[in-house]
Amino acid sequence: MAPSLIRSPVQLPPAEALALSQQAPVVLQSSPSTVSSSALGSLFSATEKPELWIQYENLILSCLRTGDDRAAQECYDRLAARFGNNDRVKALGGLIKEAQAQNNGELEKVLKEYDQMLEENNTNLPIMKRRIALLRSMGRLSDAGSALMQLLDFSPTDSEAWSELSDLYFSQGLYPQAIYAMEEVLILAPNAWNVHARLGELQYMAATASGATGAPYQKQMAEAIKRFSRSIELCDNYLRGYYGLKLVTKRLLKDNAKPAKQSDDEDFSLPDSNTIERLNELATAKLAEIVRHSSAQDRGWRGYDAAEVAAARELLSEDAPSGMER
């Protein structure tokens, strides 16, 4: 079944993005090539519905991913004809130019266009975000980070920008900064189980990559356990949450870690060894259940990412006795 044109295709795997882009000829043929740009005209237009413009925008994104620049341009032309050069449409136009650029010189021209637009209106958030994405794609990480900080000074409650900043720090190995930025996302979305899990991943990587030992190491691992546990509490059957919990507890059991001397900060104390072992058993059983049902395509267990299921299967196989792996 082809994915819905109403849902954003940004996170779709390549095969589904291709299926979505292949709907472009049908959508473009069944919709009028010219529409009324007046509010009064749109009221009496039977074919003009809000969903149509969402479809055009999503088709632009999926068509650019699959190399169908012609269909993407036609969708953009219809949006521009209907809404004019508003900020959102300008950003989509810039995205098309980025995708069509053949070299860094052409990308620099697009970047200059963004700079000119921001000189005219320095609160143009869609263009600010496109400029940041372009800077990062060109490898100008320092400039992208500075631009992100400027955006957050203007819009401190933009969770998407905080998440991007966290990922930018992570790509440079700056774990404390990445954790801080992701904590800001969590403040804005406290019940987002995927954010809890991502924060747990960052805590785990910070603990294992920095070579920390003793209390600092245990503090990071204790926080990782808390974040992964919270993610599966908020979303049962969440694979990444159980995977992370399994990874952390397995590492602690292997280290035969004993809680460090009680610190003033009790929130960061490691659980006792019995609790860690029980959490490991819970994560193992749940991962095995997810892998089994997902692989069999059982009803209610579909939709898991194939790569994540494969990673979970591999992690579980490490615990299997020799000769028992499947």
N, C-alpha and C positions, 0 to 999 in steps of 0.2 A: 504494500500500500504506500502510495506517495505521501510525503509529509504535508501537513496543512500549510497553505499559503498565508494563513493569518499569523502563524507562530514565527518568531524570529529564527532565521536559519544560521545564526552565527555559530552555534555550538553543534551543528549537525555534522555527522561524519561525511566524508567525501561522496559516498554512494548516494546518500539521501539528498545531499546538496545538488548532485547531478540530476536526480529524479525531479527535484523541485524546479531547477532551471529549465528542464524539458517541458514544463507546463507553460513557459512564456509564450510560444506561438498561439496556443489556444486562448490564453487570457487576453493577449493583445488583439487577436482577431475578433473575439466576442465582445470587446469593449470598444466604445467610440474612440476614434483617433483624435478628435477634437471635442472639447467640452466647454461649457460656459464658464467664464472666469468670474462672473458676477454672482453674488449671493442669491439674488432673486432668481436668476436662471437655474441655479443648482437646485432650488426648491421644486421646480417643475420638471426636473430631469429624472425620468424613471430609472435610468440605468446608472446614475451616479449614486453610489453608496459609500459610506466611510470605509468599508472593508476593501473597496477597490484600490484605494490609495495605499493601504497597508500592504496589499498584494504587490503593487508596483514597487514599493520600497524593498520588500523582501525578495522580490525577483531581481532587483538590481544587485543585492548582496550575493545571492546564489549564482547569478549569471556571471558576475565578475570572478567568482571562485572557479567557475568551470570554463572560463575563457570565452564566453558568449558576449563580447563587448557590444555587438550590434543590438541585441535584445536589451541589454542594460541601458544603452543610450536611448533607445526608444521609450523605455519606461521612464527614464529621467526626463525626457522631453515632454512627456504627458504631465508629469508632476509639475514641471516648471511652467507649462502652459496654464495649469489650473491654479497654482499657488504663487506664481511669480518667484522672485529671488529672495524668499525668506531664508532665515538662518539654516533651517534643516535641509532645505533644497540645495543651498550653496554647499553644505557639507557633503551631500551626496554627489554633487557635481565634482567636488574636489577629489572624492574617493575614486570616481571614474577616471579622472586624469592621473591619479597615482597608479591605478592598475594598468593604464595604457602607456605609462612612461617606459622608455626603452633603456634609459641610463640615468646615472646620478645627476647629470646636467639638467635633464627634464624634471627630475624630482626637485631639484633646487628651484626651478621656475615655479613649481606648484607651491613650494614653501614660501617663496616671495609673495605669491598671491595671497596666501594665508596671512602673512605679515601685514600686507596692505589692508586686508579686510579688518584685521584687529586694530590697525591704526584708526580706521573709521569708527569701529565699535569694539572696544576692548572688553566688552561683556558678552561677546558672541560665543557662548559655550560650545555649540557644535563645532565651530571652526577651531576653537582652542583645543578641543579633544582630537580633532583630525590632525592638527599641527603636532601635538604630542605623539600621536601614533606614528606620524611620518618621521619625526626626529628619531624615535626609537628604532624604526625599521632601517634607518640610515646609519645606525650604530652610534648616534650622538647621544649617549646615555646621560651624560652630565647635563646637556641642554634639555633633554626630556624631563629629567628630574627637577630642574629649576622651573620649567614650565608647569609641571604638575603642582609644585608648591605654590606658584602664583595662582593657579586655578583654585586650589584649596583655600588660599587666603580669601578669595572672592566667594567661594561656595564651600564652606567647611563641612557641610552635611552631605556632600556628594560621595556616596559609598562606592560608586564605580571608580572614582578618581583615587580614593584611598586604596582600593584593591589593586589598581594599576600601579600605584606607588609601591605597595608591598611587593608585587611581582618584580618591579624594576630593581628594588633593593636585593631581592632574593637572587636575581640573575647575576648580581655582582658579589654574591657571598656575604652580604651585609645582613646577617640574621637578626641581630637586635632591632635594627631599623625596620626590617620586614615584619617582625612580630609586632612592633609598635603600630605600624600602619594597619595591619590586619585587626588588631584590637580596636582600632577606631571604626573599622567596618562592623565589628561585633557590637559596638555601642549603638550603632545606627540600626542594626538588624539582629537583636539579641536572640531570636529564635530561629536563625538561619543555620540549620544543621550542617550544611556544606561549609559554612564559614568556620564553625567550631572545629570541623575535621581539618580544614586547611590550616588553622592555627595550631592544631595538634601536630600536623606534619612539620610545620616550621619549628616548633619546639623540639621535636624529635631530631630533626636534622641539625639544629643548633647544638644539641647535646652531643651528638655523635660526630659532628664534623669539626668541632672546635678543640677536641681533645681534652675537654673539661673532665675533671675527676672530683670525687668527694661531693661535698654539699652543692656546688654549682651544677654538676652533672645531674644529681638527684633532683634538684629543684626543677630543671628543665623537663626531666622525664616524668616527674609527678604532675606537672602542668599538662604534659601531653596526654597522660592517662585521663585527667579530668576533662580535657577537651574532647577526646574521642568518646569517652563515656557519655558526655552530654549530647554529642551528635547522634548516637544510637538511641538515646532516651527520647530525643525529639523526633527521630525518624527510624522506626523499626525496619529491619531488612536493608539498612543503608550499608552497602558493601564497603565503601571507603572508610567508614567509621569502624567497622569490625576489623578490616584489614589493618588499620593503624593501631587499634588496640592489641591485636595479635602481635604485631611487629614490636611494639614497646614492651609488652609483658614478656615476650620471648627473649628479648635482649636482656631484660632485668633478671630473668630466671637463669639465663646463661652466665651472666656476671655474678650470679649468686649474691645480688646486691642486698645489703642490709641497711636499714634506715640510718642516716647519719644522726649525730647527736641532735636532740630536739632543739630547734632554733626558735627564735621569737616569732617567726612567721610560720604558724602551724598550717596555713593554707597550702604550703608547698612541701609538706612532709610526704614521703613515699608511704604507700600502704604496706602492711606487713606481708611477709612472704606467702602466707596462706591466701590472703586476698588477691595478691598478684597471680597466684596459680589458678584460683577460681575464675578470675577475669580472663586468663589465657584459655581456659577450658571453654568458657562461654563463647569467646570469639572464635575458637576453633570449630565448635559445633555449628555456630551460625554460618560461618564461611562455607563449611562443607555443605550445609543445607542450601545456601544460595547457589553454589557452584553446581550442585546436583540438579536442582530444579531448573536453573537457567539453561544448563546444557541440554536438558530434555525439552526445553521450550514449553514447560508446563504453564497453564493459564495462571495469571497472576504473578508470574516470575519472569516475564519478558521485559525487554527494554534495558537490560544491563549492558554496559559497554563491554564488547568482546575482549578487548585488551585488559580491562580490569578483572574480568572473570578469569582470564588466563593467568594473570599475576597472582590472583588468590589461589588458584589451583597449584601453581608452582610453590607458593609459600606453604601450603598444606603438605605438599609432597616432601618437603624438607623434614617433616616430623614423622613421615611414614618409615617403618622398618625397611631395611635393605631388601630389595626384591619385591616390595609391595606397592611401589609407585605405579600409577596408571597414567 
